[in-house]
Amino acid sequence: MSARIPGRGLRLAGWLLTPAVVWAASFVGGWLGALLGGRLGDPSSGIVWLVGGSVLGGSGGLLAWIARLRRGARLARERHTAASEAPENP
C-alpha cells in the first residue's frame, strides 16, 4: 500500500497542474496567432487570430495533458499487478 502513495501524489500533482499547463498552451497559441495576425493590415482580424490561436492552443494543450495523465495512470495500473497475476519465472 505504501508503494502506491508516491504514484498517487504525482497523479494528484499532475491534475493540480492542469490549469497552468492549459494557460501556458493558450499563451503560446495566442502568441503565434498574434504573429500571424500582425502581418495582416486590419487590426480586428489580428485580434481574431489572437483569440483563435489562444482557443486552439488551450484546447490542444488540455487534450494532450489529459491524454498524458490517463496514459500515466494506465501504466501505473499495469505495473502494480497482484502477485498472483505476475508471471512465474522458469
N, C-alpha and C positions, 0 to 999 in steps of 0.2 A: 504494500500500500504506500509506503514512504517513497518508493521509486517513482511513483506517478505524480507526486506533488510538484517537482520542478517542471515537468511537462505541462501540467495544468496551469502553473503560474506563467509559463511562457505563452500558452494559448490565451490566457486572460490578458496578458500584456499586449498581445497581438490585436485582440479585439478592442482594447482601450486605445491603441494607436491608430485605429481606423480613421477617425476624423482628421488626424494630422496627415495621414497618407493621402486622403481624398483632397484635402486642402492643397497640399503640395502638387498633386497631379492637376488640379484645376488651375493653379497658379501657372504652371508650365504650359498648359494648354492655352490659357488666356494670353500668356506672353507670346507664344507662337502665333496665335490669332492676331494679336496686335502688330506683330511684324508683318504678317501678310496684309492686314487691313491698312497699315500705314503706307503701303505702296499705292493704294487707291487714292484718287483725288477727293472723294466725298467723305467727310468726317463721320456721317451717320453710318455709312457702310463699314467704316473701320470699327465702330462700336459694335455693329452686328458681328463682325469677325471675332472681336474680342470676347463677346458673350458666348458665341458659338464654340470657340476654342475652349473656353472655360467649362462649358457644359460637357463637351465631348471628352476633355481631359479628365474631369472629375468622374464622369460615368465610367470611362475606361479604367481609371485608377481604382475605383471601387470594385468593379467586376474582377479585375486582376488580383486585387488584395484579398477579396473573399475567396476566390479560387485557390489562392496560395494558402490561406488559413485552413480551408477544407482539406486540401491535399496533405498538409502537415498533420491534421487530426487523423486522417485515414492511415497515414504512415505510422503514426503513434499506435493506433489500434492494431496494426499488423505486427508491430514489434512486441507488443505486450500480449502474446498468446498465452493461454494457460499451459501449465507444464504438461498436462495430459494430452494437449493437442500438438506439442512440439514433436518434430520427427526424431526418431531414435537414431543414434549414431551406431553404425555396424562395427 
